[in-house]
Amino acid sequence: MGVCMGACSSNHKYDSYGVRRLQSRLRFRYQILDGRRYQNLDNSVYWLPVDDIEAERSLNNHLFHKRIWNGNFHAPITERLRAGGRDVRVLDIGCGPGAWILEMAKFFPNVKFIGIDVSTTFSTENIPPNVRFIECNILDGLPIADASMDFVFQRFITHGLNEIQFKEQIIPEMIRVMKPGGWIEFTEGDCYQSKDGIVTKRLAAGIRKFLKFRGINGLIARELPGICRKTGQFGQVFYDSRTIRLGLQGGEIGEIALRIIYEGMKGGRIPIAAYLNIMPEHYDALTETMLIEAEKGETTWDIHKCYAQKKLDDA
């Protein structure tokens, strides 16, 4: 699929952000299904919409994670970002509308921030001078120079990549663009919940089959520490997790989390219903029942964070 590794990047010219100019824009990227815009790329298994409604859900998801993790990142790189400098750079892979990167750029004005996404839902107005947004399919390789990034951040994308793509394409590319001693950070939630209600269990079983059909590991977030260690490229690997009680029993955080999940399931209405061979209206009824069961039940959602430091060249 054309992933650019290692010495490949020496054949290109890069700007001060460590980014090379892309030769052409993506074509035939989208299709409209039931009024929602979806990706239409040969090498993509992404199943959520890429439109303004999904961008709003992504923003709410950003604010939710900032709150439960008490900040925008955990990697111990604050001092490096505060000091800044012409060659200090941060890359956000799968940046969506860019909420994380826009906040970070204001806190660290002397750092260059690059946001990459296949969609164009990121802001085009009032962009800080230290931010670049790039429209790029990460499955075709990152248009980023080797060993040029101090911090590589990735959040909410494993549910849209098959397991082979994530492990054999995305992870190696992230490692390639990191500086020795740089940090990587992942934040991902499980694609399934625990202690589901009766109807929700049936729906979850169908979604498991749907994701498996696309090669997506819905629990890969739990494997992130092992995946990082297995590469042999990281010296320190850290892991943390949160279990969120959904609905009324989880208080305000539980209500927000449930709404995020519910809106995501609504976004997957057409592709999931088509795979399960049911009418979209039947799928709607199942998701509404899921919402009711989670509001009154004991359903929980596990969220995971993994961050790791790339080894120095002489380590």
N, C-alpha and C positions, 0 to 999 in steps of 0.2 A: 504493500500500500504506500510505498514511497517514503517511509520514515527516514529522515536525515540523521545520521549518527556520526559522531566523532569527527574525523578529518574532512567529512563532507562539507562542513561549514566553512572550511578554509577557501572554498571556491567562490564564496560570495563576499560582497562588501556590506558592512554593517554600519548603522548610524550610532550616535552617542548613547542610544538606549539599548544597544546590542541587538537591534532588529534589522533584518534585511528586507528589502522591498519585494513584495510579492508580484509576480509577473501578471497575474490576472485575477479578477474577482470570481467568486463562486457563481456557478450558473445552475439553473434548474434546481434550486435549493429547497423550494417549499411546495406544499400542496394544501389546498383548503378542504377540510373535511368538517361538515356540520358547522360551518362558520368559524372554525378555529384553524390556525395556521400551524402545520407540522413540517418537520424536516423531510426532505425528499432526496437523500444522498445515498449512493450505492453502498458505501461502507459504514453507514450509521444504523445503529439499532435503537437510537433514541426515540422514545415513544410519547413524551410529553409535548404539549404545544410550545411554539416559540412565538408568542404574541404578547400584546400589552397586558392581558389578563394574567398570563403566566409570569410576566415581569413583576407585576404587583405581588403575586404570591412569593416570588423570589425575594423581593424587598422585605416582606413580612417575615420570611424565613431568616433573612440576615439579622433583623432586629431581635428575633427570638433567640438565635444562637449567640448573639452578642450578650444577651441578658443571662442565659443559663451558664455561659462560660466566663462571665464577668470580664468581657473584653473581646477584642477582635482577633487576638492570636495568643498562643501559649509559648511558642518557641522563644528561647532566651536571646533575642536579637535586638532588644529595645535600644541598648546603648549604641550599637552600630548604626541603627536607623536615626537616632537622635543626632549623632555626629554627622551623618550624611557624607556628601562628597560627590564629585562628578562621576565616579564609577560605582556608586552604590545603587543597586537596582533590585526591584521586587517584581516578580511575575505572578499574576493571578490567572490560573488556567481554568477556563470555563467560567468567566467572570459574570455572565448574565448581564443584567442592567448596570452592573458596576458599583453597587452600593458600598461594598467592602473597600474597593480600591479608592473610591472618591473620599471616603472618610479617612482612610490611611494617609492619603496624599496631603490632606490638610494638617494632620498631626505631625507629619514628617516632610516638611516642604523642601528639604535638601536631598531628597531621595527621588530617583526616577522610578515611576510605577508603570507597568505594562499590563494591560488586561486583554486577554485573548478569548474569543468566543466565535462559534460558527454562525450564531445569529447576530442580528444588528439591533438588539433591544437596549444596548447601552446608550447612555446619554450622549447627545451631540452638542449640548449647550452648557455654558458655564463650567467647562472642564478646566481644572487647575492646570497651570503651565507645566507641571511635572508629571502629567498623565498622558499616556498614549493608549488608545483602544485599537485593537487590530481584529479585523474579520478574518478568521482562519479556521479551517477544519484541522483540529489537532491530530486527527488520524492520518493526515498527510505529512506530519512532522511539524515541529515548532520552528518558525522562522527566526530563531534566536541563536546567537553565537555561543560556541562552546565556553563553558566555565565563566559565564558573564553575569550570573544572578546570585545575589547574596541570600535571597529568600524566595522560595517557590511555594506558593500557597494554592491549595486546591480544595474545593468544597462542593458537595452535592452533585457529583458527576458520575459516580460509579453505577448508579441506577440506569444510566444511559449508555454504558459501555459493556460489551461482552467481556467475559473474564480474560480471554486471551488478549484482546485489545489493551485492556488495562495493564496486565502484567508484562506483556511482551513488547508493547509499543509505547504506552504513555509513561510507565515508570522509567524505562531506559532513557527516554527523551528528557524527562525531568532531571534525572541524574546528570545527563550530558551537559545541560545548560547551567547547572549549579557550580559555583566556585568551590574549590576545596575549602572546607571549614564552613561552608554555607549551610543553611537550614531549609528543610522541607516540612510542610505541615498539611495534614489531611483532616477534614472534618466531614463525617458521613453518618447517616442514620441507617438503621436496618430498614429493609423494604417491607418487613412484616412486623406486626405487633404481637404481644403476648397476652394471654388471658382474654382472648376474644370471646364475644358472644356467639350464640349458635349460628346465626345467619352470617355473621362476619367470618367465621371459620370456613364456611363454604366458599365465600367470596375470596378469602385469602388463599384457599387451595387452588382456585382457578387462576389467581394472579401469579402464584408460584409457577404453575405450568406455563403461563404466558411468558414470564421472564426466562424460565429455563429454555423455552423454545428459541428465544433470542440470544441465548448464551450468557445471560446476565445472572451473576451470583448475588442474590438479594441480601446475603449476610457477609459479603466480602469485607465490610468495614471491620469486622471482628478479627480478620486475618492480617490487617495492615502492619502490625509490628513484625509478624513473621515474614511477611512479604519484603519489608525493608531489610531485615537481617539477612534474608536469603540472598540478596543481591551482593553482599559482601562490601558494599560501598559506604556503609554508615558505621560510624564509631559508637555514637550514642543514639539509642532509640527509646522514646518515652511514649506512654499510653495512658489515657484516661477515658472515662465513660460517664454517662448520665442515664438514669432510668426515669422517664417522665410518665407520671400517671395522667392519662388522658381524661378530658371532660371535666365535669363539675368536681369530681373527687380530687382532681389535681389543681384546683384553684385557677387563678388567672392564667398561669403558665400552661396548665393542662388544657384549658379552653383554647388558647392560642395554638398549641401543638395540634390539637384535634382538627381545628379549622384548616391548618396548613395541609394536613394529611388528606382531609376531605376534599379540599380544592384540587389537590394533586390527582386524586382518584377521579374526580369529575373531568379533569383535563385528559385523562387516559381513556375516556368513555368510548370513543369510536374504535381505536385499535384493540382494546381489551375485549369489548363486546364482540367484535368481529372474530377474534381468535376463539372465544368461548362459544361462538355460534349461537348467541342470544340476541334478542332485540335490544337496541340501546335503551329503550324504556324499561326493560327488565333489569338491565344493569343499573339504571337510575334508582329503581326501587331497592336494589340490594345496597347501594351506597347510602341511601337515606336510612335504611334499617341499621347499617353499620354505625351511622352517626348517632342514632338513638341508643343503640346498645352500648356504645363507648361512653356516652354521656352518663349513663346510669350504672355502668359496670365497673370492672376493675382492670380494664385494658391498659397496658403500658407500652411504651416505645423506648427502645435503647438507642442512644446516640454515642458515637465514638470519635475520639481525637487521637491522632498519632503524629508525633513530630520527631525528627531525627536530624543529626548533623553529619554531613558528608565528611569522610576522612580527608585529612590533609594529604598532599602528594607523597610525603615521606612517612606517612603513618603505616 
